[in-house]
Amino acid sequence: MLPDGTPFAGDILLVAGGGAVVGGQLSAKLEVYDVTACTKHVAVANCLDGTLKGHKLLSTPTGFHRSRACHQRTVVPLQVAALASRDSTGVATEAVAYVVVSPVGLEAVDIRKAFNFPITANTSLGPDGTVLGDFLDVAVVKEHGRGGWDARAVCGP
């Protein structure tokens, strides 16, 4: 279910990027694409054309206007893992992306809230959760039996 209450029944691609580039810094962000046309082999010239549905900022570079709830420092997204919970009928009820962002730590993004285009003054662009630490990778470990699913991060040295 998307923030506007409409159900989403498709395929999602998550792309994390940003950080230091030639000529400056980019805000680190997690972008959400609806790639249903690509996975269903719909006859279109470019199945990615117009599929960007929103994004969440993971940081804003030093010296740039700081977005609400974002770290203001130069960071590099390293890894992404996604976890979707389903109810007893198989319908997805929650979808969360976990992004390792160096040197900050682990950031969580509610994928449903990242379907946020068009961006307005009231759009929340920051991550939905942060754990500070020295993480190198993140993996989803499905554990059922404690009342739901659980995701854990693998810590770095």
Number of C-alpha atoms within 10 A of each C-alpha: 15 15 12 10 7 8 11 12 11 11 13 17 12 17 14 21 19 20 20 15 8 6 6 8 18 19 25 25 24 24 19 22 20 23 19 17 17 15 12 11 9 11 9 10 7 11 17 14 12 10 17 17 15 20 26 25 24 34 29 26 21 13 9 12 9 15 16 15 17 20 21 18 20 20 24 22 24 17 19 21 18 18 18 13 16 13 10 7 6 8 13 15 12 15 16 19 20 27 28 29 30 19 17 21 19 27 20 20 24 18 27 18 21 26 21 20 11 8 12 9 6 6 14 18 24 22 26 19 12 20 12 12 15 17 22 18 18 20 16 17 12 13 11 9 8 7 7 11 15 14 16 12 18 13 14 9 6
